[in-house]
Amino acid sequence: MERSFILEISTPDRDFFRGGVESLIIGTPGGEMGIMRNTLPLVTPLDPGVLRIKQNGGWMEAANGEGFVEVTPEKVSVLTQSAEWPYEVDMRKVQAEIDAAQEVLRKAQSLKEYKMAKAQLARQFAKLKVKGRGLD
C-alpha cells in the first residue's frame, strides 16, 4: 500500500521542496503536528521552527519562518516566509540578525515592533537549531 504523499514547500523567493514523502512534522501555535498520508483536510498556521520531513525512510530538516500549511487529499502545501536547509544557513548572518532583533526588542516603542522582533528571533533560533544538529 502506498504510504507517501506529495509535499510542496514554497517561499516568496522560491519553490523550496516538492516530492513524495512519508511524513511531515511541523510546529503550530498548538504545538508540533505530524502529517501522514490520508490526514484529514485542514489549514493551520505554521510557527517559525524546524520542518522535519521523512523521505525514503530517512529524515531531513529545514528551518522555516511563519506561514500556513494546507492538507488536502491530493497534497500538503506549506507556504512560509522562509525555508533553509542546514547547509544554507550562514552563521555570521544569523548572529547579526539576532543582535539586530535583540536591539529592537530593547528599544521597542510599540507592540508591533516588539512582536516583529520576537518573530525575527524565532526564525533565527530555528536556523541555529537546524545548523547545530549537524545534518548538513
DOTOR-395041 format. One line per 3 residues: number of its first residue (from 1); their letters; for each residue x, y, z of N, C-alpha, C. Coordinates in pm, whole numbers, plus 32768, in hexadecimal, padded with zeros to 4 digits. Atoms other than C-alpha are relative to their C-alpha. Example, Ala and Ser with C-alpha at 12.3 -4.5 7.8 and 13.67 -1.06 7.14 Angstrom:
BEGIN
1 = as = 8059 7F89 8000 84CE 7E3E 830C 805A 8078 8000 | 7FAE 7F89 7FFA 8557 7F96 82CA 7FB3 806D 8049
***
This chain:
BEGIN
1 = mer = 8053 7F8A 8000 8000 8000 8000 8058 807E 8000 | 7FB7 7F81 800A 807D 815B 7FA3 7FF1 8050 8080 | 8003 7FB7 7F81 80DF 821D 80DB 8033 808F 7FF2
4 = sfi = 7FC9 7F7A 8012 816B 835B 8042 7F95 8061 7FCC | 8056 7F97 8036 80CB 84A4 7FE1 8059 806D 7FC7 | 7FB5 7F93 803D 8135 85D6 7F1C 800A 8074 8063
7 = lei = 7FE7 7F8C 7FAB 81D2 86EE 7FE8 803A 806F 7FA9 | 7FCC 7F8A 8043 8206 884A 7F59 801D 806A 8069 | 7FDB 7F94 7FA4 82C2 8954 801F 802B 8075 7FAA
10 = stp = 7FE3 7F88 8050 82C5 8AB2 7F8A 8019 8077 805A | 7FE4 7F80 7FBE 8356 8BFE 7FFA 7FE7 806D 7F98 | 8010 7F95 8064 832D 8D54 7F57 8072 8001 7F99
13 = drd = 7F8B 7FFC 8057 8488 8D22 7EBE 8011 7F87 7FA6 | 7FE4 807A 804D 847E 8BBC 7E42 7FA1 7F8F 8026 | 803F 8080 7FDF 83DD 8A68 7E30 806B 7FB0 8048
16 = ffr = 7F98 803A 7FAC 84A2 89D1 7F50 8009 7F68 7FF2 | 8000 8093 8004 8437 8862 7F3A 7F80 7FD1 7FBD | 8075 8045 8038 834F 8784 7E72 8027 7F6F 7FED
19 = ggv = 7FE3 808D 8011 8342 860D 7E88 7FA6 7FA9 8054 | 804B 8061 7FB1 82AB 84D4 7F17 8044 7FEA 8086 | 7FCA 8014 7F79 82D9 84B0 808F 7FA3 7FA3 804E
22 = esl = 804E 805A 7FAC 8264 83BF 819C 7FC3 8048 8078 | 802E 7FBC 7F88 823C 84B7 82B8 8038 808E 8003 | 7FD5 7F77 7FED 8257 8627 8312 7FDD 8028 808E
25 = iig = 801A 7FCD 7F7A 8278 86BE 846C 8017 8097 7FFC | 7FFC 7F6F 8003 822E 8831 8492 7FE4 8038 808A | 8020 7FBA 7F85 8215 892D 85AB 7F89 805D 7FE8
28 = tpg = 8076 7FAB 8009 80C3 89D5 85DF 7FEE 804A 8085 | 8018 7FBD 7F80 8040 8AC4 86E9 7FD4 7FA0 806F | 802C 8063 7F9D 7FAD 8991 8798 8068 7F96 8020
31 = gem = 7F98 8064 7FEA 80F3 88CB 8790 8025 7FBB 7F7E | 7FD7 8049 8078 8192 87D5 86A1 7F8E 7FAB 7FCB | 8067 8050 8042 80B6 8722 85A5 8043 7FA7 7F99
34 = gim = 7FD0 805E 8063 8104 85EC 84DC 7F97 7FED 7F94 | 8059 8012 8072 8070 85C2 8383 8030 7F86 7FB3 | 7FE4 8077 8050 805E 8477 82CB 7F96 7FF6 7F93
37 = rnt = 8063 8016 806A 7FA2 83F6 819C 7F76 7FED 803E | 808D 800A 7FD7 7E28 840F 81C2 7FDF 804D 807F | 8025 7FA6 7F93 7E35 8518 82D2 7F86 804E 7FD4
40 = lpl = 8077 7FB4 8023 7CE9 85CC 82DF 8025 808A 7FCB | 7FE3 7F7B 8036 7CDF 8710 8215 7FFD 806A 806F | 7FFB 7F93 7F9F 7D40 8843 82DC 8057 8070 7FCC
43 = vtp = 7FA7 7F8E 8014 7DE1 8999 82D3 8029 802D 808A | 7FD0 7FD8 7F7D 7EBD 8A02 83F5 8073 8064 7FF0 | 7F8C 7FA8 8002 7FB1 8B1A 8442 807F 7FB0 801A
46 = ldp = 7F7D 803D 7FEE 8121 8ABD 8437 8056 805F 8051 | 7FA5 7FAF 7FAE 8203 8B3F 854B 808E 7FF5 7FCD | 7F73 800E 8022 8371 8B8D 850A 803C 7F8C 804F
49 = gvl = 7FC5 8073 7FBC 8439 8A57 855B 8046 7FA5 7F9F | 7FBC 8066 8050 84B5 8915 84C3 7F99 7FA5 7FBF | 8051 8062 804A 8403 884E 83B4 804F 7F7F 7FFD
52 = rik = 7FBF 8082 800A 8453 86DC 83CA 7FB5 7FAE 7F97 | 8039 8044 8074 8419 8617 828A 803B 7F74 7FF9 | 7FD2 808A 8011 8429 849C 826D 7FEB 7FD8 7F6F
55 = qng = 8004 8027 808D 847F 842A 810E 805C 7F88 7FEE | 7FB3 807B 801A 84F5 82CF 80A2 803B 7FC7 8081 | 7FD5 8039 7F81 8510 8265 820E 805F 8055 8051
58 = gwm = 7FA3 7FA8 7FB8 85FB 8381 8270 7FC1 8088 801C | 8035 7F7E 7FD7 85BF 84CF 8318 8059 8071 7FCE | 7FBE 7F84 8026 861A 8628 8295 7FC3 806F 8055
61 = eaa = 8033 7F90 7FB5 85F7 876F 834F 801F 8082 7FB7 | 7FEC 7F7B 8038 85D2 88D8 82E3 7FC7 8066 8062 | 8033 7F92 7FAE 85A7 8A1E 839F 7F95 8048 7FB0
64 = nge = 806B 7FBB 8045 8463 8AD0 834C 7FD3 807B 804E | 803E 7F8B 7FC4 83C0 8C20 838C 7F6B 7FE7 8014 | 8090 800E 7FED 8254 8C63 83D4 7FBA 7FEB 7F7A
67 = gfv = 804B 801A 807A 814C 8BFD 82DB 7F81 7FB3 801B | 8078 8051 7FF7 802D 8B0F 829D 8018 7F78 7FC1 | 7FFA 8087 8038 8001 899D 8255 7F72 7FD9 7FD8
70 = evt = 8082 8031 802F 7EE4 8912 8184 800E 7F6D 7FDD | 8003 808F 801B 7E99 879E 8182 7F82 7FE3 7FAF | 8070 802B 8052 7DBB 871B 8069 8014 7F6C 7FDF
73 = pek = 7FEC 808D 8026 7D7E 85B9 7FEA 806F 7FED 7F98 | 7F9D 800C 806A 7E6B 8602 7EC7 808F 801B 802D | 7F79 7FD8 7FDA 7F92 86A4 7F79 7FFE 8052 8080
76 = vsv = 7FED 7FA4 7F90 801B 876F 809A 8051 8076 7FCC | 7FBD 7F86 802C 807B 88D7 804E 802B 8050 807A | 7FCA 7FAB 7F96 815B 89A1 8134 8027 8084 7FBE
79 = ltq = 7FDF 7F7B 802F 8165 8B16 80EF 8042 8048 8075 | 7FB5 7FC6 7F92 8272 8BB9 81C5 8053 8077 7FD0 | 7FB1 7F8A 8022 832D 8D02 81CE 8091 7FDD 7FDE
82 = sae = 7F76 8028 801B 847A 8C4B 81CE 8011 7F6B 801B | 7FDB 808C 7FEA 8510 8AEF 81BB 8090 7FEF 7FD6 | 7F72 8016 801D 867B 8A84 81CA 802B 7F76 802E
85 = wpy = 7FC0 807C 7FD8 8734 893B 81CB 8076 8023 805A | 7F90 7FE2 7FA8 8849 8921 82D0 807B 8038 7FB7 | 7F89 7FD2 8048 895B 8951 81CB 7FF0 808E 7FC9
88 = evd = 8018 7F78 8032 88B9 8A9C 815F 800B 806A 806F | 7FFF 7FA2 7F90 88CA 8B38 82BB 808A 803E 800F | 7F84 7FB3 7FEE 89D5 8C47 82D6 8002 8030 8091
91 = mrk = 7FFE 7FE3 7F70 8A31 8C5A 8447 801F 8092 801E | 7FE3 7F71 7FE9 8AC2 8DBB 842D 7F82 8055 7FEA | 807C 7FB6 801D 897F 8E39 8392 7F98 7FE8 806D
94 = vqa = 805F 8021 7F95 88AD 8D84 8498 8021 8050 807E | 7FD9 7FB7 7F88 8975 8E20 85B4 7FE4 8096 7FF2 | 801D 7F73 8018 8955 8F7A 8518 7F6A 801C 800C
97 = eid = 8091 7FF0 7FF8 87DC 8F4B 84F7 7FCF 7FF6 8091 | 8024 800E 7F73 87C2 8ED9 8662 8025 807F 804B | 7FD6 7F85 7FBD 8888 9006 86DA 7FA4 8074 7FDE
100 = aaq = 8058 7F93 802B 87B0 90F4 860D 7F75 7FF2 803F | 8084 8016 7FC6 866B 9057 8689 8000 8019 8096 | 7FF7 7FE7 7F70 86DF 9064 87F3 8007 8096 801D
103 = evl = 7FFA 7F6F 7FF1 872E 91D5 87C9 7F75 803E 7FEC | 8089 7FCF 8016 85D2 9214 873B 7FA9 7FE1 8079 | 804D 8024 7F88 853D 9159 8864 801C 8061 8073
106 = rka = 7FDB 7FA4 7F93 85FC 9238 8956 7FC3 808B 7FEC | 802E 7F78 801D 8586 9374 88A6 7F6F 8007 7FCE | 8088 8005 8039 8429 9307 8837 7FA5 8067 8042
109 = qsl = 805B 7F9A 7FCE 8331 9422 8857 7F6F 7FDF 7FE1 | 8089 802A 801D 8203 9367 87DB 7FF7 7F69 8008 | 8018 8090 7FFC 816A 9211 87F8 8026 7FC0 7F7A
112 = key = 7FDE 8033 8085 8198 91E4 8680 8097 7FEB 7FF3 | 7F6F 800E 8005 8310 9224 8697 802F 7F89 8053 | 7FDC 806C 7FA5 832A 9134 87BA 7FE1 7F78 7FC1
115 = kma = 8028 8081 803C 826B 901C 8709 8053 7FDF 7F84 | 7FAE 8018 8077 8330 9048 85C6 808D 7FD0 8029 | 7F7C 8028 7FD1 8478 902D 8685 7FFD 7F73 803A
118 = kaq = 800C 8088 7FC8 83FF 8EF6 8740 7FF7 7F99 7F8F | 800C 805B 8072 839F 8E53 85F4 8087 7FEF 7FBB | 7F7A 8007 803D 84F6 8EA8 8564 805B 7FA7 8053
121 = lar = 7FAE 8056 7FA8 859E 8E09 8693 7FD9 7F6D 7FF0 | 802C 808B 800F 84CA 8CCE 866E 8035 7FC3 7F7E | 7FCB 8033 8080 8533 8CAB 8500 8095 7FE3 800A
124 = qfa = 7F6F 8011 7FF5 86A2 8CD7 8553 8024 7F8C 805D | 7FE4 806F 7FA5 8699 8BE4 8678 7FE0 7F79 7FBE | 801C 807B 804B 85F9 8ADF 8593 8076 7FDD 7FA6
127 = klk = 7F8B 8019 8055 8720 8B08 84A7 8074 7FC9 8052 | 7F97 8033 7FA9 8811 8AD7 85C6 7FE7 7F6F 8027 | 8025 8088 7FD8 8757 899F 8631 801D 7F9D 7F8F
130 = vkg = 7FEA 8059 8072 8761 8904 84D5 8094 7FF2 7FE3 | 7F71 8002 801E 88CD 8961 849C 804C 7FB1 806B | 7FBB 8041 7F92 8934 88DF 85F3 7FEF 7F6A 8006
133 = rgl = 8016 8092 7FFD 88AC 8782 85B6 805E 7FB6 7FA5 | 7F98 8040 8053 89B9 8743 84B5 7FCC 7FA5 7F94 | 8037 8054 8068 88D8 86B1 83AB 802B 802C 7F74
136 = d = 7FDB 7FD0 8085 8979 8776 8293 807D 7FBE 7FCB
***
